[in-house]
Amino acid sequence: MASEDYVCLNIECRFHSPVPEPFCPNCGHQNTFVSQGNMLWRRVIGGILSLAIGGFVLLVAVFASFLVANQPKAMAAKDALMLLLLYGISVMFLLGGISLMIGGGRWFIRSLVSFGRRGGSGQI
């Protein structure tokens, strides 16, 4: 019986090993190994969640577009920027969800993680 391949969960590493080791020999993180099948399900669930978020933001953007289009006065620059931002966020989440589900998605995860780290000193 063939042994199942294990993968390090660190997004920068993704080291493969035939056995789950207590620490990753490549990046040094502890207890980060999961089975290949577990990793597949994590990608699918992450992709579905990203597609759901992207679809919801797209719905909000379409609704906001109808509200802006039905205004009696001309569209202001802030309205256009808001719509552009909403459509951009929805496209990013939709493409990220598709990318996660087909096996990629590192760019999407890295962008979410780096976006959360920006703007602050990192200290409480």
C-alpha positions in Angstrom: 0.0 0.0 0.0 1.4 3.4 -1.1 1.9 6.0 1.6 0.0 9.3 1.3 1.9 12.4 0.4 1.9 15.2 3.0 2.3 18.9 2.3 3.5 21.8 4.5 0.7 24.3 5.1 3.1 27.3 4.9 2.1 29.2 1.7 5.7 30.1 1.0 7.0 26.5 1.4 4.6 23.7 0.3 7.3 21.1 1.0 6.2 17.5 0.2 7.0 14.6 2.5 6.0 10.9 2.5 5.4 11.1 6.3 4.0 13.9 8.5 7.0 15.3 10.3 7.0 17.3 13.6 8.6 20.3 11.8 9.1 21.2 8.2 12.7 20.6 7.1 12.4 23.3 4.5 10.9 26.3 6.4 11.1 25.1 10.0 7.4 25.6 11.0 6.1 23.1 13.5 3.1 20.7 13.0 2.2 22.1 9.6 1.9 18.9 7.6 -1.5 17.8 6.2 -2.4 15.1 3.8 -2.7 15.8 0.1 -6.5 15.0 0.2 -7.0 17.4 3.1 -5.2 20.1 1.2 -7.5 19.5 -1.8 -10.6 20.0 0.3 -9.1 23.2 1.9 -8.5 24.6 -1.5 -12.1 23.8 -2.7 -13.7 25.2 0.4 -11.5 28.4 0.2 -12.4 28.7 -3.5 -16.1 28.4 -2.8 -15.9 31.0 0.0 -14.0 33.4 -2.2 -16.5 32.9 -5.0 -19.4 33.6 -2.6 -17.7 36.8 -1.3 -17.0 37.9 -4.9 -20.6 37.2 -6.0 -22.0 39.1 -3.0 -19.7 42.1 -3.7 -20.7 42.0 -7.4 -24.3 42.0 -6.4 -23.7 45.1 -4.2 -21.8 46.8 -7.1 -24.7 46.1 -9.6 -27.2 47.5 -7.1 -25.1 50.6 -6.4 -24.8 51.0 -10.2 -28.5 51.1 -10.5 -28.8 53.6 -7.7 -26.2 55.9 -9.2 -27.7 55.6 -12.7 -31.2 56.6 -11.4 -30.0 59.8 -9.8 -31.3 62.9 -11.4 -28.0 64.7 -11.2 -24.8 63.8 -13.0 -22.5 61.1 -11.5 -19.8 62.5 -9.2 -16.2 61.4 -9.2 -16.6 59.7 -5.8 -19.5 57.6 -7.2 -17.4 56.4 -10.1 -14.5 55.6 -7.8 -16.8 53.7 -5.4 -18.2 51.6 -8.3 -14.7 51.0 -9.7 -13.6 49.8 -6.3 -16.6 47.5 -5.8 -16.2 45.9 -9.2 -12.4 45.6 -8.7 -12.9 43.8 -5.4 -15.5 41.5 -6.8 -13.3 40.5 -9.8 -10.3 39.9 -7.5 -12.3 37.6 -5.3 -14.0 35.8 -8.2 -10.6 35.2 -10.0 -9.0 34.2 -6.6 -11.8 31.7 -6.0 -11.4 30.1 -9.4 -7.6 30.1 -9.0 -7.8 28.4 -5.5 -10.2 25.7 -6.8 -7.9 24.7 -9.8 -4.8 24.4 -7.6 -3.2 27.8 -7.7 -4.2 30.8 -5.6 -0.9 31.7 -4.0 -1.1 35.2 -5.4 -4.6 35.6 -3.9 -3.6 34.3 -0.4 -0.5 36.4 -0.4 -2.4 39.5 -1.4 -5.0 39.0 1.4 -2.2 38.4 4.0 -0.1 41.4 2.9 -3.2 43.6 2.8 -3.9 42.7 6.4 -0.4 43.7 7.5 -0.3 47.1 5.7 -0.9 50.3 7.4 -0.1 49.4 11.0 3.0 49.1 13.1 2.2 45.5 13.9 2.4 46.2 17.6 -0.5 46.4 20.1 
